[in-house]
Every structure is written in structure tokens, then in C-alpha cells.
Amino acid sequence: MEDKLIRVAITHGDTNGIGYEVILKTFADPEMFELCIPIVYGSPKVASYHKKLLGLQTNFSIIDKAEEAKPGRLNIIATFPEEVKIEMGVSSKEAGEAALKALDRAMTDYRSDLYDVLVTAPINKNNIQSNMFKFHGHTEYIEHCLGEGKQALMILMNGPLRVALVTTHLPIKEVAQAITKEGIVAKAKILHESLRRDFRVSCPRIAVLALNPHAGDEGLIGTEENDIIIPAINELEEAGIQAFGPYPADGFFGSGAYTNFDAVLAMYHDQGLAPFKALAVEEGVNFTAGLPVVRTSPDHGTAYDIAGLCQADPTSFRHAIFSAIDIYRNRANYDEPFENPLPKLFHEKRDEGEKVRFAQPRPKDQFRRQDNIRDTRKGNVEKQEIPQEQQPVAEDPTDKE
């Protein structure tokens, strides 16, 4: 793949949170511009407010459209002209509307191929709700806008630790009903393909967690393992996918068992995210697999409690950018050998019509000789009639001189 600067679209998220803080801190390092061309979808006025409030020195350029983005600088597109009231650390409807306008513009520009990867700063899932946004989060919204009929899969990642979720933002009381064999198989297949294509793991090993405590204790504490999860694992094995389990979730991470696998498939949100965030600390990244667009985000929220205090750590956001670039390049390298395949050769085609079309005609006098050779190899040469005058005469054993 050509070693080019990746165009990274960044949505500014909730304007009252730490989105601009981690963006400005990340691109205070000039080495970041050696990897990508950042394009922030947001508001130059809001960015200036945060920059002044936090005492940061990061400079940026204002552009009208993504095509104007230049390398070596932080580019910001004004996705709305109106003023926004900033109330640091406060959830407001204005902040949600500003976040949605940036997201909507980014969705439109991706369809026009104006950037390569998408990195989203945190939003507030409550104040962003509107007639245009009736989703539980970024993952569902991006799947709806850019999925092209494909299903998204949330993967939390930090180096070799990757945790995917069968169900995402559901109330606990609805989780058990949402766990189905078909759902587990579908998510596991997306995870398997993502491991091969996005992370270049040639033969992925996937650990599947149980739903109930102690993996149900053979039906004593629940039957989902025997009725749903184990049949799903068996179906995956028949499809050639290395899936193992179900493993009791309580001791799986604490014992270090996750290190034996390339990814872990958890049944619900907190089952996977609680241990992941304890292990990943400040370097975790949220990756949306299964979609045409490569989208990542930091694994933290708006952090209203420290917004405006210049205490936010940009490490997770920086790793989200690194991960998006790596995944984009991995996909390109994986897909390249499959582009422009050579046409099948004559002997590879099963259609008899092709064989006839490419067959070379033979002179008529060669047909019988070739057929005899073929029949001789098979050991079933037909007897040919010999003219009477050429037939040998049998000797009479009693005829003696």
C-alpha cells in the first residue's frame, strides 16, 4: 500500500465535555502531523474558547470543506454557523445539538470519500437525542448511516487485549432475551473476519464467555449455556471458526486466561467493559468493526467532572487515532491481493462449453489412432476386423510331413 498521510476525520463530541481538550492536547505534538491530516468537524469558535480556557497553545486552521484540509496543521470545519453556549461540565440540549451537527456532516462527507477514517470524541447519549438521533450511541448511529446493510460490532481494544460484545447498550433485564444462538454466531463471524482483516491474525482463537454465574453450573443457575451458547459454539466450529467456551466470566480475566486468545466475546456491555477498563487503564480504544468505515474513539466518556480543569489525559484519544490508521492500512494490505484477479485458466474451468471452445481441431486421419491409444491405456481395445486374405491359417497339429 502507498505510504500516504491518512485523512482522519474527528467529530468534536459534546461541547461541554473534554472533547476539545483531548483533541488540542493530542495535536500539540507536531509528530502527529507526520502520520495524518486531521480534519475536525466542529466549531472554530468553540475550539478557541476551550483553547483559551485551558491555556493550550495548539494552533489550528479554519476551512470551509474537507477538500481544503492541508497537511502539517490541525484543520477545523465549521459545521454550524450559530453561537453555542458553553457550560463546562453541564449536560445541555445545545451541546447535544452541536455534537449531532458535527456527526451528520461527517457522515455526509464520508459518502463523498473526503476522508479515510473516523475518530469520534465522546458524546452524551441523553442530550443528543432528537428526531434525527434515536440511537443508544455512536455505534448504532454510524451503522444506520454508513453500514450499507452490514452489522456493526463493538470491540474494546488495547494491544493484544480485544473484547467484543454480543449485546451493547441494553438494560440488564433485557439482556437474557437478546442472547440468541443466531446473534452469537453472527457477532462471532464478524469478530473472526475483523481479526483476520483489520488485525491480520491469520488463524484467530476466540473465547466465548458464559451468561450466567459459573457458566450456569450445568443448568442449576441458568440454561442459556446449554440451550444457546454451546450450540452456537458448535455451529461456529462447523464453519471453521475456532471458538472456545463458554467460560465463567468471574475468573476469566483475573486468572489471565484471556492471554491465550486473540479476542474475547462477552455477552453484554458491563461483562466485557468492566474488566477491560480495569486492565486497559488509559490506553483503551473503542473500535466499530464490521462496517465499511474505520471508526474508533477513546474508551472514556465526556468526563463532566473534570471538564475545563485541564486534567484530561489524551492518551486514549491518541491511541484511537493510531489504531484507526493501523486498521485502515491493514485492510488495504489484506484486500490488495484480491483486487483485479487473473481470469481462470482453461483447465480450471468446469464448464464443458469452455473446453469445447478452446479445443484444438485434429486431422481426420488422427482420430482413430488417438482413440486406439486412449482405449489401449484403458485395456479395452476393440477387435478390428481383418480382411480374409490377411487372416492367418491355423495349423493342423495332426498334419505332419
BELTALIN-V277348 format. One record per pair of residues at least 4 apart in sequence whose C-alpha atoms are under 7 Angstrom apart, sorted by the first residue. I is the first residue (numbers start at 0). J is the second residue. Records with the same first field share a line. If there is no record, write none. Layout:
# BELTALIN-V277348
I=J / J
This chain:
# BELTALIN-V277348
0=331 / 332
4=34 / 35 / 36
5=34 / 35 / 36 / 115 / 324
6=35 / 36 / 37 / 114 / 115 / 116
7=35 / 36 / 37 / 38 / 114 / 115 / 116 / 117
8=37 / 38 / 39 / 114 / 116 / 117 / 118
9=38 / 39 / 40 / 117 / 118 / 119
10=39 / 40 / 41 / 101 / 102 / 118 / 119 / 120
11=18 / 19 / 39 / 40 / 41 / 98 / 101 / 119 / 120
12=18 / 98 / 119 / 120 / 121 / 122
13=18 / 94 / 95 / 98 / 121 / 122 / 123 / 301
14=18 / 85 / 94
15=85 / 86 / 87 / 88 / 89 / 90 / 94
16=87 / 88 / 301 / 302 / 303 / 306
17=21 / 301 / 302 / 306 / 311
18=22 / 120 / 121 / 301
19=23 / 46 / 49
20=24 / 49 / 311
21=25 / 311 / 312 / 313 / 316
22=26
23=27 / 57
24=313
25=313 / 317
26=31 / 57
27=57
31=35
32=36 / 70 / 71 / 72
36=69 / 70
37=73 / 74
38=65 / 68 / 73 / 74 / 75
39=74 / 75 / 76
40=75 / 76 / 77 / 78 / 101 / 105
41=75 / 76 / 77 / 78 / 101
42=46 / 76 / 77 / 78 / 79
43=47 / 61 / 75 / 77
44=48
45=49
46=50
47=51
48=52
49=53
50=54 / 55
51=55
52=307
53=307 / 308 / 309
59=72 / 73 / 74 / 75
60=72 / 73 / 74 / 75
61=74 / 75 / 76
62=67 / 68 / 74 / 75 / 76
63=76 / 77
64=76
65=113
66=113
68=74
78=100 / 101 / 104
79=100
83=93
87=306 / 307
88=303 / 304 / 306
89=303
90=126
91=95 / 126
92=96 / 126
93=97
94=98
95=99 / 123 / 126 / 127
96=100 / 127
97=101
98=102 / 122
99=103 / 127
100=104
101=105
102=106
103=107
104=108
105=109
106=110 / 144
107=111
108=112 / 113
109=113 / 114
116=292 / 293 / 294 / 323
117=293 / 294 / 295
118=294 / 295 / 296 / 319 / 320
119=295 / 296
120=296
121=300 / 301
122=301
123=127 / 301
124=128 / 135 / 136
127=132
128=132 / 133
129=133
134=139 / 140
135=139 / 168
136=140
137=141
138=142 / 287
139=143
140=144
141=145 / 146
142=146 / 150 / 151 / 290
146=150 / 290 / 291
149=289 / 290
150=289 / 290
151=287 / 288 / 289 / 290
152=163 / 164 / 186 / 287 / 288 / 289
153=163 / 164 / 285 / 286 / 287 / 288
154=161 / 162 / 163 / 164 / 285 / 286 / 287 / 288
155=161 / 162 / 163 / 283 / 284 / 285 / 286
156=160 / 161 / 162 / 283 / 284 / 285
157=161 / 279 / 282 / 283 / 284
159=261
160=262
161=261 / 262 / 263
162=262 / 263 / 264 / 265 / 271
163=263 / 264 / 265
164=264 / 265 / 266 / 267 / 268 / 271
165=182 / 183 / 186 / 264 / 265 / 266 / 267
166=266 / 267 / 268
167=267 / 268
168=268
169=173 / 174
170=174
173=177
174=178 / 267
178=182
179=183 / 227
180=184 / 227 / 228 / 230 / 231
181=185
182=186
183=187 / 231
184=188 / 231 / 235
185=189
186=190
187=191
188=192
189=193 / 289
190=194
191=195 / 203
192=196
193=197 / 198 / 288 / 289
194=198 / 199 / 200 / 203
195=199 / 200 / 201
196=329 / 330 / 333
197=326 / 329 / 330
198=326 / 329
199=329
203=241 / 261
204=241 / 242 / 260 / 261 / 262
205=241 / 242 / 243 / 260 / 261 / 262 / 263 / 264
206=242 / 243 / 244 / 260 / 262 / 263 / 264
207=242 / 243 / 244 / 245 / 246 / 263 / 264 / 265
208=244 / 245 / 246 / 247 / 248 / 264 / 265 / 266
209=214 / 224 / 245 / 246 / 247 / 248
210=214 / 224 / 266
211=215 / 220 / 221
212=220 / 247
213=247
214=224 / 245 / 246 / 247
215=219 / 220 / 221 / 222 / 224
216=220
218=222
222=226
223=227 / 228
224=228 / 229
225=229
226=230
227=231
228=232 / 245
229=233 / 245
230=234
231=235
232=236 / 242 / 243
233=237
234=238
235=239 / 240 / 242
236=240 / 241 / 242
246=251
247=251
250=254
251=255 / 256 / 257
252=256 / 257 / 274
265=270 / 271
266=270
267=271
268=272
269=273
271=275
272=276
273=277
274=278
275=279
276=280
279=283
281=314 / 315
282=314 / 315 / 318
283=297 / 298 / 315
284=295 / 296 / 297 / 298 / 315 / 318 / 319
285=295 / 296 / 297 / 298
286=294 / 295 / 296
287=294 / 295
293=323 / 327
294=323
295=319 / 323
296=316 / 319
297=315 / 316 / 319
298=315
302=306
305=310 / 311
313=317
314=318
315=319
316=320
317=321
318=322
319=323
320=324
321=325
322=326
323=327
324=328
325=329
326=330
327=331
328=332
329=333
330=334
331=335
334=338
343=347 / 348
344=348
350=354
351=355
352=356
353=357
354=358
361=365
365=369
366=370
367=371
368=372
369=373
370=374
371=375 / 380
372=376
373=377
374=378 / 379 / 380
375=379 / 380
385=389 / 390
386=390
